[in-house]
Amino acid sequence: MGMADESSTSTGVFTELYQQLPHNLLGRAWSPADGMPLQTLAERLAVGPISAELRDAHEPVLSVNDLPISLVEFYLCLGSCPELLETTHFFFDPDEFFIVDDHLVFLEDEEESAAWGIPVDQLPLPDPLLWRRTVGADTPDGEGDWLCEDGTISEVVTDVITWALSDPDEDAEDHA
């Protein structure tokens, strides 16, 4: 972990998908204020618990380039939009990311009974499969199980946000 050049990370591949969410779910256009600036993202990663552990081991701190592009672009597009990040699920701020059971954890449900993460060996992939831990994020290593969500980061995070903000009456009509 810990590559120097932060400029080459974002490709824009997932940008349109994420920028549609405020319009589709909040009824307003996406704004640059919804996103987290790249420098802020990099700074927050550098001060989080993962980077502290890396510093203690005399390794480079966690870098934007160490994360999947889909996760980086999610925070660049929506990292400052609490209406989407703090619903029935809580997306951690980048300085709160941590590793448990060799998974980088960045999402938890509001009951703190499940957490989502990415296997550390899959971080170099652009949009890896997301895994759900059957216990909350604060539970120690080795407890609970990790289950594959059968969806990539971009698919699962957009589904989670869409589900959290969907109109239950509309869902009932769709299933009638």
N, C-alpha and C positions, 0 to 999 in steps of 0.2 A: 504494500500500500504506500501511497505518498508519492505521486508523480508531480513534477514541478510545473508543467505547463497547463494552466486552467483554461486557456483560450480555445482549445480544440474540442472540448467536451460536447457542447450542444450542437446537434445537427438539425434541429427543427422538425425531425420526423414525427414527434408526438405533439408538437406545439398546437396544431389546429384542433386535435382531439381535446386537449385540455382547455384551450381557449373557448371552446363551444359550451363548456359546462355552466359558466355564469349566465349565458343567454338562455340555455335550455332549462336550467333549474331555478335561477333567480330572476329571470325575466329582464335582464339587463345585459348590456354589452360587456365583454371582457375589457378590463382596463390594465395598463401596465402596473398600476398600484396593487393589483391582485397578486402580482408575482413578487418573488424575492430576487433582488439583484444578485448577479453572479458573485460579486465580491462579498456580499453579506453571507451568501451560502457557504463560500469558501472559508470565511472567518469563523462562522458558527461550527463548521465541521472541525476546524483546527483547535477549538477549545472544548470539544465534547469529550466524554469519557473514553471513547475509542482512541482518540488522539493522545489523551493523557497516558493511557497504557502503552501506546507506541513510543511516546517520548521516554517513558520509564525504561523501555527496552532499547533506547537509542536508535529507534527507527523513525523514518519520516512520518509526519502526522497524516491523518486521513484527508484525502484530497477529493475534490470534485471528480477528478479523473478516475478515482477508484470506484465510483458508483456507476450503476447501469444508467445509460443515457435516458431511459424512460423515467427513472426516478429523479434525475437531475432536472429534466425538462418539466416534470410535474411541479417541483418546487420553484423553478424559474417562472412558470406560468401562474401558479396558484398558492405559492408558499406564504403569501400575506393576505389570504382570503379566509378569515375565520368562519364565515358563513358556510364554507364548504369543508374546512379542515376540522371543525369541532361540532360534529352532529351526533349521531349515534355511535360514531367511531371517532377516535382522536388520532390525528396524524402528528407525530412528534416533531418538534422543531429540530433542525439538523444538529444542534448542540446537545440534543437528548438521545440521539441514536446510540445504541449500544449493541454488544454482541452477547448472545446467550446460546448455548448449544451449537456453536459455529454458525449462527444465523445473525445477520444484521437486522435488528428490529426497529421498525419505524411507525408502526400502526397498532392500535389497541382498541377494543370495543369499550363502550362507556361503562359496562359492568366490571371491567378489568378481569374478564374471565377468559379472554382469548387475545392473542397477539399475532401479528403477521411479520414475516421476515424473509430474507433472501439468504440462501446458503452462501457462506463467504466464498466458496470456490466458484460460485456462479456470478459474482459481482462483475467480472469483466464482460459478461454478455450484455447486449443492448437492451433487452427486455425479457429477463429470465422469468421462469415460473415463480409464483409467490406461494409461500408455505404458511399455514396457520398452526399456531401452537395452541394446544387444548387447555392451557392454563394461562393466567395473566403474565404480563411482561415482567413483573417483579418477582416471580417465582424462580428459585435458584435453578442452575443448570441441572440437567438430568431428570427433571420432573415434567410430567405431561408428555404428550406425543406431538410430533410435527406431521401435519397432513398436507399433501400437495393440493392446492386449490384448483389445479387443472386450468389455470388461467395465468397469463403473464401479468407483470406489474401494471402495465397500462390498462389491461382489461379489468383486473380486479379493483383497482382504485377507482376507476370511472364507474364500475358497477356498484361499489359500496356507496359512493357519494350519490349516485342516481337513486339507489334504493332508499337511502336515508332521507332524501328530499322529495321522493315521489308522493303523489297525492293518493292516499289509500282508496278514495272513492273511484279514482280513475283506474286503479289496479283492479278493483272489483268489477268494473264495467268491462275491462279487457278479458276477464275470466268468466264472464256471464255467458 
